[in-house]
Amino acid sequence: MLRYPKFHFSESEILEYLTILREVADIVKPDFQVAIVQDDPDDNRVLECALAGGAEVIVSGDRHLLDLAEFEKIPILQPRVFLDRFGES
């Protein structure tokens, strides 16, 4: 997704971001499936990972996820809303 034209990331920026992400991320492999988002079933993978990883919040710009507002008491927030609430001042 980072290679999508709308993000305007160079290949070196993508590699740098992925390096940082690997250092701070917890990799999860859910052993269950959910079928909450009917219009875009791939979005269910995000929900599965959030639940399996014990996420406190899901940050997404995806319309289908944002329409849910929350999943299993995990709030789903747009990036700007997340930063406004939890970002550094």
Distance bins in CASP14 RR format, pairs under 12 A and 6 or more apart:
PFRMAT RR
TARGET T0000
AUTHOR 0000-0000-0000
RMODE 2
METHOD distances of the structure
MODEL  1
1 7 1 0 0 1 0 0 0 0 0 0 0
1 9 0 0 0 0 1 0 0 0 0 0 0
1 14 0 0 0 0 1 0 0 0 0 0 0
1 17 0 0 0 0 0 1 0 0 0 0 0
1 18 0 0 0 0 0 1 0 0 0 0 0
1 42 0 0 0 0 0 1 0 0 0 0 0
1 46 0 0 0 0 0 1 0 0 0 0 0
1 60 0 0 0 0 0 1 0 0 0 0 0
1 61 0 0 0 0 0 1 0 0 0 0 0
1 62 0 0 0 0 0 1 0 0 0 0 0
2 8 0 0 0 0 0 1 0 0 0 0 0
2 9 1 0 1 0 0 0 0 0 0 0 0
2 10 0 0 0 0 0 1 0 0 0 0 0
2 11 0 0 0 0 1 0 0 0 0 0 0
2 12 0 0 0 0 0 1 0 0 0 0 0
2 13 0 0 0 0 1 0 0 0 0 0 0
2 14 1 0 1 0 0 0 0 0 0 0 0
2 15 0 0 0 0 1 0 0 0 0 0 0
2 16 0 0 0 0 0 1 0 0 0 0 0
2 17 1 0 0 1 0 0 0 0 0 0 0
2 18 1 0 0 1 0 0 0 0 0 0 0
2 21 0 0 0 0 1 0 0 0 0 0 0
3 9 1 0 0 1 0 0 0 0 0 0 0
3 10 0 0 0 0 0 1 0 0 0 0 0
3 11 0 0 0 0 1 0 0 0 0 0 0
3 13 0 0 0 0 0 1 0 0 0 0 0
3 14 1 0 0 1 0 0 0 0 0 0 0
3 15 0 0 0 0 0 1 0 0 0 0 0
3 17 0 0 0 0 0 1 0 0 0 0 0
3 18 0 0 0 0 0 1 0 0 0 0 0
4 14 0 0 0 0 0 1 0 0 0 0 0
6 61 0 0 0 0 0 1 0 0 0 0 0
7 13 0 0 0 0 1 0 0 0 0 0 0
7 14 0 0 0 0 1 0 0 0 0 0 0
7 17 0 0 0 0 0 1 0 0 0 0 0
8 14 0 0 0 0 0 1 0 0 0 0 0
9 15 0 0 0 0 1 0 0 0 0 0 0
9 16 0 0 0 0 1 0 0 0 0 0 0
9 17 1 0 0 1 0 0 0 0 0 0 0
9 18 0 0 0 0 0 1 0 0 0 0 0
10 16 0 0 0 0 1 0 0 0 0 0 0
10 17 0 0 0 0 0 1 0 0 0 0 0
11 17 0 0 0 0 0 1 0 0 0 0 0
11 18 0 0 0 0 0 1 0 0 0 0 0
12 18 0 0 0 0 0 1 0 0 0 0 0
12 19 0 0 0 0 0 1 0 0 0 0 0
13 19 0 0 0 0 0 1 0 0 0 0 0
13 20 0 0 0 0 0 1 0 0 0 0 0
14 20 0 0 0 0 0 1 0 0 0 0 0
14 21 0 0 0 0 0 1 0 0 0 0 0
15 21 0 0 0 0 0 1 0 0 0 0 0
15 22 0 0 0 0 0 1 0 0 0 0 0
16 22 0 0 0 0 0 1 0 0 0 0 0
16 23 0 0 0 0 0 1 0 0 0 0 0
17 23 0 0 0 0 0 1 0 0 0 0 0
17 24 0 0 0 0 0 1 0 0 0 0 0
17 25 0 0 0 0 0 1 0 0 0 0 0
18 24 0 0 0 0 0 1 0 0 0 0 0
18 25 0 0 0 0 1 0 0 0 0 0 0
19 25 0 0 0 0 0 1 0 0 0 0 0
21 27 0 0 0 0 0 1 0 0 0 0 0
25 49 0 0 0 0 0 1 0 0 0 0 0
25 53 0 0 0 0 0 1 0 0 0 0 0
25 55 0 0 0 0 0 1 0 0 0 0 0
26 49 0 0 0 0 1 0 0 0 0 0 0
26 50 0 0 0 0 0 1 0 0 0 0 0
26 52 0 0 0 0 1 0 0 0 0 0 0
26 53 1 0 0 1 0 0 0 0 0 0 0
26 54 0 0 0 0 1 0 0 0 0 0 0
26 55 0 0 0 0 1 0 0 0 0 0 0
27 49 0 0 0 0 1 0 0 0 0 0 0
27 52 0 0 0 0 0 1 0 0 0 0 0
27 53 0 0 0 0 1 0 0 0 0 0 0
28 45 0 0 0 0 0 1 0 0 0 0 0
28 46 0 0 0 0 0 1 0 0 0 0 0
28 47 0 0 0 0 0 1 0 0 0 0 0
28 48 0 0 0 0 1 0 0 0 0 0 0
28 49 1 0 1 0 0 0 0 0 0 0 0
28 50 0 0 0 0 1 0 0 0 0 0 0
28 51 0 0 0 0 1 0 0 0 0 0 0
28 52 1 0 1 0 0 0 0 0 0 0 0
28 53 1 0 1 0 0 0 0 0 0 0 0
28 54 0 0 0 0 1 0 0 0 0 0 0
28 55 0 0 0 0 1 0 0 0 0 0 0
29 45 0 0 0 0 0 1 0 0 0 0 0
29 48 0 0 0 0 1 0 0 0 0 0 0
29 49 0 0 0 0 1 0 0 0 0 0 0
29 52 1 0 0 1 0 0 0 0 0 0 0
29 53 0 0 0 0 1 0 0 0 0 0 0
30 44 0 0 0 0 1 0 0 0 0 0 0
30 45 0 0 0 0 1 0 0 0 0 0 0
30 46 0 0 0 0 0 1 0 0 0 0 0
30 47 0 0 0 0 1 0 0 0 0 0 0
30 48 1 0 1 0 0 0 0 0 0 0 0
30 49 1 0 0 1 0 0 0 0 0 0 0
30 50 0 0 0 0 1 0 0 0 0 0 0
30 51 1 0 0 1 0 0 0 0 0 0 0
30 52 1 1 0 0 0 0 0 0 0 0 0
30 53 0 0 0 0 1 0 0 0 0 0 0
30 54 0 0 0 0 0 1 0 0 0 0 0
30 55 0 0 0 0 0 1 0 0 0 0 0
31 48 0 0 0 0 1 0 0 0 0 0 0
31 49 0 0 0 0 0 1 0 0 0 0 0
31 51 0 0 0 0 0 1 0 0 0 0 0
31 52 1 0 0 1 0 0 0 0 0 0 0
31 53 0 0 0 0 0 1 0 0 0 0 0
32 44 0 0 0 0 0 1 0 0 0 0 0
32 45 0 0 0 0 0 1 0 0 0 0 0
32 47 0 0 0 0 0 1 0 0 0 0 0
32 48 1 0 0 1 0 0 0 0 0 0 0
32 49 0 0 0 0 0 1 0 0 0 0 0
32 51 0 0 0 0 1 0 0 0 0 0 0
32 52 1 0 0 1 0 0 0 0 0 0 0
32 53 0 0 0 0 0 1 0 0 0 0 0
32 72 0 0 0 0 0 1 0 0 0 0 0
33 41 0 0 0 0 1 0 0 0 0 0 0
33 42 0 0 0 0 0 1 0 0 0 0 0
33 44 1 0 0 1 0 0 0 0 0 0 0
33 45 0 0 0 0 1 0 0 0 0 0 0
33 47 0 0 0 0 1 0 0 0 0 0 0
33 48 1 0 0 1 0 0 0 0 0 0 0
33 49 0 0 0 0 0 1 0 0 0 0 0
33 51 0 0 0 0 0 1 0 0 0 0 0
33 52 0 0 0 0 0 1 0 0 0 0 0
34 41 0 0 0 0 1 0 0 0 0 0 0
34 43 0 0 0 0 1 0 0 0 0 0 0
34 44 1 0 1 0 0 0 0 0 0 0 0
34 45 0 0 0 0 1 0 0 0 0 0 0
34 46 0 0 0 0 1 0 0 0 0 0 0
34 47 1 0 1 0 0 0 0 0 0 0 0
34 48 1 0 1 0 0 0 0 0 0 0 0
34 49 0 0 0 0 0 1 0 0 0 0 0
34 50 0 0 0 0 1 0 0 0 0 0 0
34 51 1 0 0 1 0 0 0 0 0 0 0
34 52 0 0 0 0 0 1 0 0 0 0 0
34 68 0 0 0 0 0 1 0 0 0 0 0
34 71 0 0 0 0 1 0 0 0 0 0 0
34 72 0 0 0 0 1 0 0 0 0 0 0
34 74 0 0 0 0 0 1 0 0 0 0 0
35 41 1 0 0 1 0 0 0 0 0 0 0
35 42 0 0 0 0 0 1 0 0 0 0 0
35 43 0 0 0 0 0 1 0 0 0 0 0
35 44 1 0 0 1 0 0 0 0 0 0 0
35 45 0 0 0 0 0 1 0 0 0 0 0
35 47 0 0 0 0 1 0 0 0 0 0 0
35 48 0 0 0 0 0 1 0 0 0 0 0
36 42 0 0 0 0 0 1 0 0 0 0 0
36 43 0 0 0 0 1 0 0 0 0 0 0
36 44 1 0 1 0 0 0 0 0 0 0 0
36 45 0 0 0 0 0 1 0 0 0 0 0
36 46 0 0 0 0 0 1 0 0 0 0 0
36 47 1 0 1 0 0 0 0 0 0 0 0
36 48 0 0 0 0 1 0 0 0 0 0 0
36 50 0 0 0 0 0 1 0 0 0 0 0
36 51 0 0 0 0 0 1 0 0 0 0 0
36 58 0 0 0 0 0 1 0 0 0 0 0
36 64 0 0 0 0 1 0 0 0 0 0 0
36 65 0 0 0 0 1 0 0 0 0 0 0
36 67 0 0 0 0 0 1 0 0 0 0 0
36 68 1 0 0 1 0 0 0 0 0 0 0
36 70 0 0 0 0 0 1 0 0 0 0 0
36 71 1 0 0 1 0 0 0 0 0 0 0
36 72 0 0 0 0 1 0 0 0 0 0 0
36 74 0 0 0 0 0 1 0 0 0 0 0
36 76 0 0 0 0 0 1 0 0 0 0 0
37 43 1 0 1 0 0 0 0 0 0 0 0
37 44 1 0 1 0 0 0 0 0 0 0 0
37 45 0 0 0 0 1 0 0 0 0 0 0
37 46 0 0 0 0 1 0 0 0 0 0 0
37 47 1 0 0 1 0 0 0 0 0 0 0
37 48 0 0 0 0 0 1 0 0 0 0 0
37 58 0 0 0 0 0 1 0 0 0 0 0
37 60 0 0 0 0 0 1 0 0 0 0 0
37 62 0 0 0 0 1 0 0 0 0 0 0
37 63 0 0 0 0 0 1 0 0 0 0 0
37 64 1 0 1 0 0 0 0 0 0 0 0
37 65 1 0 0 1 0 0 0 0 0 0 0
37 66 0 0 0 0 0 1 0 0 0 0 0
37 67 0 0 0 0 1 0 0 0 0 0 0
37 68 1 0 0 1 0 0 0 0 0 0 0
37 71 0 0 0 0 1 0 0 0 0 0 0
37 76 0 0 0 0 0 1 0 0 0 0 0
38 44 0 0 0 0 1 0 0 0 0 0 0
38 64 0 0 0 0 1 0 0 0 0 0 0
38 67 0 0 0 0 0 1 0 0 0 0 0
38 68 0 0 0 0 0 1 0 0 0 0 0
39 62 0 0 0 0 0 1 0 0 0 0 0
39 63 0 0 0 0 1 0 0 0 0 0 0
39 64 1 0 1 0 0 0 0 0 0 0 0
39 65 0 0 0 0 0 1 0 0 0 0 0
39 67 0 0 0 0 1 0 0 0 0 0 0
39 68 0 0 0 0 0 1 0 0 0 0 0
40 46 0 0 0 0 1 0 0 0 0 0 0
40 47 0 0 0 0 0 1 0 0 0 0 0
40 60 0 0 0 0 0 1 0 0 0 0 0
40 62 1 0 0 1 0 0 0 0 0 0 0
40 63 0 0 0 0 1 0 0 0 0 0 0
40 64 1 0 1 0 0 0 0 0 0 0 0
40 65 0 0 0 0 1 0 0 0 0 0 0
40 66 0 0 0 0 0 1 0 0 0 0 0
40 67 0 0 0 0 0 1 0 0 0 0 0
40 68 0 0 0 0 0 1 0 0 0 0 0
41 47 0 0 0 0 0 1 0 0 0 0 0
41 48 0 0 0 0 0 1 0 0 0 0 0
41 64 0 0 0 0 1 0 0 0 0 0 0
42 48 0 0 0 0 0 1 0 0 0 0 0
42 49 0 0 0 0 0 1 0 0 0 0 0
42 62 0 0 0 0 1 0 0 0 0 0 0
42 64 0 0 0 0 1 0 0 0 0 0 0
42 65 0 0 0 0 0 1 0 0 0 0 0
43 49 0 0 0 0 0 1 0 0 0 0 0
43 50 0 0 0 0 0 1 0 0 0 0 0
43 58 0 0 0 0 0 1 0 0 0 0 0
43 60 0 0 0 0 1 0 0 0 0 0 0
43 61 0 0 0 0 0 1 0 0 0 0 0
43 62 1 0 0 1 0 0 0 0 0 0 0
43 63 0 0 0 0 1 0 0 0 0 0 0
43 64 1 0 1 0 0 0 0 0 0 0 0
43 65 1 0 1 0 0 0 0 0 0 0 0
43 66 0 0 0 0 0 1 0 0 0 0 0
43 67 0 0 0 0 0 1 0 0 0 0 0
43 68 0 0 0 0 1 0 0 0 0 0 0
43 71 0 0 0 0 0 1 0 0 0 0 0
43 76 0 0 0 0 0 1 0 0 0 0 0
44 50 0 0 0 0 0 1 0 0 0 0 0
44 51 0 0 0 0 0 1 0 0 0 0 0
44 62 0 0 0 0 0 1 0 0 0 0 0
44 64 0 0 0 0 1 0 0 0 0 0 0
44 65 0 0 0 0 1 0 0 0 0 0 0
44 68 0 0 0 0 0 1 0 0 0 0 0
44 71 0 0 0 0 1 0 0 0 0 0 0
45 51 0 0 0 0 0 1 0 0 0 0 0
45 52 0 0 0 0 0 1 0 0 0 0 0
45 58 0 0 0 0 0 1 0 0 0 0 0
45 62 0 0 0 0 0 1 0 0 0 0 0
45 65 0 0 0 0 0 1 0 0 0 0 0
46 52 0 0 0 0 0 1 0 0 0 0 0
46 53 0 0 0 0 0 1 0 0 0 0 0
46 55 0 0 0 0 1 0 0 0 0 0 0
46 58 1 0 0 1 0 0 0 0 0 0 0
46 59 0 0 0 0 0 1 0 0 0 0 0
46 60 1 0 0 1 0 0 0 0 0 0 0
46 61 0 0 0 0 0 1 0 0 0 0 0
46 62 1 0 0 1 0 0 0 0 0 0 0
46 64 0 0 0 0 1 0 0 0 0 0 0
46 65 1 0 0 1 0 0 0 0 0 0 0
46 66 0 0 0 0 0 1 0 0 0 0 0
46 68 0 0 0 0 0 1 0 0 0 0 0
46 71 0 0 0 0 1 0 0 0 0 0 0
46 74 0 0 0 0 0 1 0 0 0 0 0
46 76 0 0 0 0 1 0 0 0 0 0 0
47 53 0 0 0 0 0 1 0 0 0 0 0
47 54 0 0 0 0 0 1 0 0 0 0 0
47 55 0 0 0 0 1 0 0 0 0 0 0
47 58 1 0 0 1 0 0 0 0 0 0 0
47 60 0 0 0 0 0 1 0 0 0 0 0
47 62 0 0 0 0 0 1 0 0 0 0 0
47 64 0 0 0 0 0 1 0 0 0 0 0
47 65 1 0 0 1 0 0 0 0 0 0 0
47 68 0 0 0 0 1 0 0 0 0 0 0
47 70 0 0 0 0 0 1 0 0 0 0 0
47 71 1 0 1 0 0 0 0 0 0 0 0
47 72 1 0 0 1 0 0 0 0 0 0 0
47 74 0 0 0 0 1 0 0 0 0 0 0
47 76 0 0 0 0 1 0 0 0 0 0 0
48 54 0 0 0 0 0 1 0 0 0 0 0
48 55 0 0 0 0 0 1 0 0 0 0 0
48 58 0 0 0 0 0 1 0 0 0 0 0
48 71 0 0 0 0 1 0 0 0 0 0 0
48 72 0 0 0 0 0 1 0 0 0 0 0
48 74 0 0 0 0 0 1 0 0 0 0 0
49 55 1 0 0 1 0 0 0 0 0 0 0
49 58 0 0 0 0 1 0 0 0 0 0 0
49 60 0 0 0 0 0 1 0 0 0 0 0
49 65 0 0 0 0 0 1 0 0 0 0 0
49 71 0 0 0 0 0 1 0 0 0 0 0
49 74 0 0 0 0 0 1 0 0 0 0 0
50 56 0 0 0 0 1 0 0 0 0 0 0
50 57 0 0 0 0 1 0 0 0 0 0 0
50 58 1 0 1 0 0 0 0 0 0 0 0
50 59 0 0 0 0 0 1 0 0 0 0 0
50 60 0 0 0 0 1 0 0 0 0 0 0
50 65 0 0 0 0 1 0 0 0 0 0 0
50 68 0 0 0 0 0 1 0 0 0 0 0
50 70 0 0 0 0 0 1 0 0 0 0 0
50 71 1 0 0 1 0 0 0 0 0 0 0
50 72 0 0 0 0 1 0 0 0 0 0 0
50 73 0 0 0 0 0 1 0 0 0 0 0
50 74 1 0 1 0 0 0 0 0 0 0 0
50 75 0 0 0 0 0 1 0 0 0 0 0
50 76 0 0 0 0 1 0 0 0 0 0 0
51 58 0 0 0 0 1 0 0 0 0 0 0
51 70 0 0 0 0 0 1 0 0 0 0 0
51 71 1 0 0 1 0 0 0 0 0 0 0
51 72 1 0 1 0 0 0 0 0 0 0 0
51 73 0 0 0 0 0 1 0 0 0 0 0
51 74 1 0 0 1 0 0 0 0 0 0 0
52 72 0 0 0 0 0 1 0 0 0 0 0
52 74 0 0 0 0 0 1 0 0 0 0 0
53 72 0 0 0 0 0 1 0 0 0 0 0
53 74 0 0 0 0 1 0 0 0 0 0 0
54 71 0 0 0 0 0 1 0 0 0 0 0
54 72 0 0 0 0 1 0 0 0 0 0 0
54 73 0 0 0 0 0 1 0 0 0 0 0
54 74 1 0 0 1 0 0 0 0 0 0 0
55 70 0 0 0 0 0 1 0 0 0 0 0
55 71 0 0 0 0 1 0 0 0 0 0 0
55 72 0 0 0 0 1 0 0 0 0 0 0
55 73 0 0 0 0 0 1 0 0 0 0 0
55 74 1 0 1 0 0 0 0 0 0 0 0
55 75 0 0 0 0 1 0 0 0 0 0 0
55 76 0 0 0 0 1 0 0 0 0 0 0
55 77 0 0 0 0 0 1 0 0 0 0 0
56 70 0 0 0 0 0 1 0 0 0 0 0
56 72 0 0 0 0 0 1 0 0 0 0 0
56 73 0 0 0 0 1 0 0 0 0 0 0
56 74 1 0 0 1 0 0 0 0 0 0 0
56 75 0 0 0 0 1 0 0 0 0 0 0
56 76 0 0 0 0 0 1 0 0 0 0 0
56 77 0 0 0 0 0 1 0 0 0 0 0
56 82 0 0 0 0 0 1 0 0 0 0 0
56 85 0 0 0 0 0 1 0 0 0 0 0
56 86 0 0 0 0 1 0 0 0 0 0 0
57 65 0 0 0 0 0 1 0 0 0 0 0
57 69 0 0 0 0 0 1 0 0 0 0 0
57 70 0 0 0 0 1 0 0 0 0 0 0
57 71 0 0 0 0 0 1 0 0 0 0 0
57 73 0 0 0 0 0 1 0 0 0 0 0
57 74 1 0 0 1 0 0 0 0 0 0 0
57 75 1 0 1 0 0 0 0 0 0 0 0
57 76 1 0 0 1 0 0 0 0 0 0 0
57 77 1 0 1 0 0 0 0 0 0 0 0
57 78 0 0 0 0 0 1 0 0 0 0 0
57 79 0 0 0 0 0 1 0 0 0 0 0
57 81 0 0 0 0 1 0 0 0 0 0 0
57 82 1 0 0 1 0 0 0 0 0 0 0
57 83 0 0 0 0 0 1 0 0 0 0 0
57 85 0 0 0 0 1 0 0 0 0 0 0
57 86 1 0 0 1 0 0 0 0 0 0 0
57 87 0 0 0 0 0 1 0 0 0 0 0
58 64 0 0 0 0 0 1 0 0 0 0 0
58 65 1 0 0 1 0 0 0 0 0 0 0
58 66 0 0 0 0 1 0 0 0 0 0 0
58 68 0 0 0 0 1 0 0 0 0 0 0
58 69 0 0 0 0 0 1 0 0 0 0 0
58 70 0 0 0 0 1 0 0 0 0 0 0
58 71 1 0 0 1 0 0 0 0 0 0 0
58 72 0 0 0 0 0 1 0 0 0 0 0
58 73 0 0 0 0 0 1 0 0 0 0 0
58 74 1 0 1 0 0 0 0 0 0 0 0
58 75 1 0 0 1 0 0 0 0 0 0 0
58 76 1 0 1 0 0 0 0 0 0 0 0
58 77 1 0 0 1 0 0 0 0 0 0 0
58 78 0 0 0 0 0 1 0 0 0 0 0
58 79 0 0 0 0 0 1 0 0 0 0 0
58 81 0 0 0 0 0 1 0 0 0 0 0
58 82 0 0 0 0 1 0 0 0 0 0 0
59 65 0 0 0 0 1 0 0 0 0 0 0
59 66 0 0 0 0 0 1 0 0 0 0 0
59 74 0 0 0 0 0 1 0 0 0 0 0
59 75 0 0 0 0 1 0 0 0 0 0 0
59 76 0 0 0 0 1 0 0 0 0 0 0
59 77 1 0 1 0 0 0 0 0 0 0 0
59 78 1 0 0 1 0 0 0 0 0 0 0
59 79 1 0 1 0 0 0 0 0 0 0 0
59 80 0 0 0 0 1 0 0 0 0 0 0
59 81 0 0 0 0 1 0 0 0 0 0 0
59 82 1 0 1 0 0 0 0 0 0 0 0
59 83 0 0 0 0 1 0 0 0 0 0 0
59 84 0 0 0 0 0 1 0 0 0 0 0
59 85 0 0 0 0 0 1 0 0 0 0 0
59 86 0 0 0 0 1 0 0 0 0 0 0
59 87 0 0 0 0 0 1 0 0 0 0 0
60 66 1 0 0 1 0 0 0 0 0 0 0
60 67 0 0 0 0 0 1 0 0 0 0 0
60 68 0 0 0 0 1 0 0 0 0 0 0
60 69 0 0 0 0 0 1 0 0 0 0 0
60 71 0 0 0 0 0 1 0 0 0 0 0
60 74 0 0 0 0 0 1 0 0 0 0 0
60 75 0 0 0 0 0 1 0 0 0 0 0
60 76 1 0 0 1 0 0 0 0 0 0 0
60 77 1 0 0 1 0 0 0 0 0 0 0
60 78 1 0 0 1 0 0 0 0 0 0 0
60 79 1 0 0 1 0 0 0 0 0 0 0
60 80 0 0 0 0 0 1 0 0 0 0 0
60 81 0 0 0 0 0 1 0 0 0 0 0
60 82 0 0 0 0 1 0 0 0 0 0 0
61 67 0 0 0 0 0 1 0 0 0 0 0
61 76 0 0 0 0 1 0 0 0 0 0 0
61 77 0 0 0 0 1 0 0 0 0 0 0
61 78 1 0 1 0 0 0 0 0 0 0 0
61 79 1 0 0 1 0 0 0 0 0 0 0
61 80 0 0 0 0 1 0 0 0 0 0 0
61 81 0 0 0 0 1 0 0 0 0 0 0
61 82 0 0 0 0 0 1 0 0 0 0 0
62 68 0 0 0 0 1 0 0 0 0 0 0
62 76 0 0 0 0 1 0 0 0 0 0 0
62 77 0 0 0 0 0 1 0 0 0 0 0
62 78 0 0 0 0 1 0 0 0 0 0 0
62 79 0 0 0 0 0 1 0 0 0 0 0
63 69 0 0 0 0 0 1 0 0 0 0 0
63 76 0 0 0 0 0 1 0 0 0 0 0
63 78 0 0 0 0 0 1 0 0 0 0 0
64 71 0 0 0 0 0 1 0 0 0 0 0
64 76 0 0 0 0 1 0 0 0 0 0 0
65 71 0 0 0 0 1 0 0 0 0 0 0
65 74 0 0 0 0 0 1 0 0 0 0 0
65 75 0 0 0 0 0 1 0 0 0 0 0
65 76 1 0 1 0 0 0 0 0 0 0 0
65 77 0 0 0 0 1 0 0 0 0 0 0
65 78 0 0 0 0 1 0 0 0 0 0 0
66 75 0 0 0 0 0 1 0 0 0 0 0
66 76 1 0 1 0 0 0 0 0 0 0 0
66 77 0 0 0 0 1 0 0 0 0 0 0
66 78 1 0 0 1 0 0 0 0 0 0 0
66 79 0 0 0 0 0 1 0 0 0 0 0
66 80 0 0 0 0 0 1 0 0 0 0 0
66 81 0 0 0 0 1 0 0 0 0 0 0
66 82 0 0 0 0 0 1 0 0 0 0 0
67 76 0 0 0 0 1 0 0 0 0 0 0
67 78 0 0 0 0 0 1 0 0 0 0 0
68 74 0 0 0 0 1 0 0 0 0 0 0
68 75 0 0 0 0 1 0 0 0 0 0 0
68 76 1 0 1 0 0 0 0 0 0 0 0
68 77 0 0 0 0 0 1 0 0 0 0 0
69 75 1 0 0 1 0 0 0 0 0 0 0
69 76 1 0 1 0 0 0 0 0 0 0 0
69 77 0 0 0 0 1 0 0 0 0 0 0
69 78 0 0 0 0 0 1 0 0 0 0 0
69 81 0 0 0 0 0 1 0 0 0 0 0
70 76 1 0 1 0 0 0 0 0 0 0 0
70 77 0 0 0 0 1 0 0 0 0 0 0
71 77 0 0 0 0 0 1 0 0 0 0 0
75 81 0 0 0 0 1 0 0 0 0 0 0
75 82 0 0 0 0 1 0 0 0 0 0 0
75 85 0 0 0 0 1 0 0 0 0 0 0
75 86 0 0 0 0 0 1 0 0 0 0 0
76 82 0 0 0 0 1 0 0 0 0 0 0
77 83 0 0 0 0 1 0 0 0 0 0 0
77 84 0 0 0 0 1 0 0 0 0 0 0
77 85 1 0 0 1 0 0 0 0 0 0 0
77 86 0 0 0 0 1 0 0 0 0 0 0
77 87 0 0 0 0 0 1 0 0 0 0 0
78 84 0 0 0 0 1 0 0 0 0 0 0
78 85 0 0 0 0 0 1 0 0 0 0 0
79 85 0 0 0 0 0 1 0 0 0 0 0
79 86 0 0 0 0 0 1 0 0 0 0 0
79 87 0 0 0 0 0 1 0 0 0 0 0
80 86 0 0 0 0 0 1 0 0 0 0 0
80 87 0 0 0 0 0 1 0 0 0 0 0
81 87 0 0 0 0 0 1 0 0 0 0 0
83 89 0 0 0 0 0 1 0 0 0 0 0
END
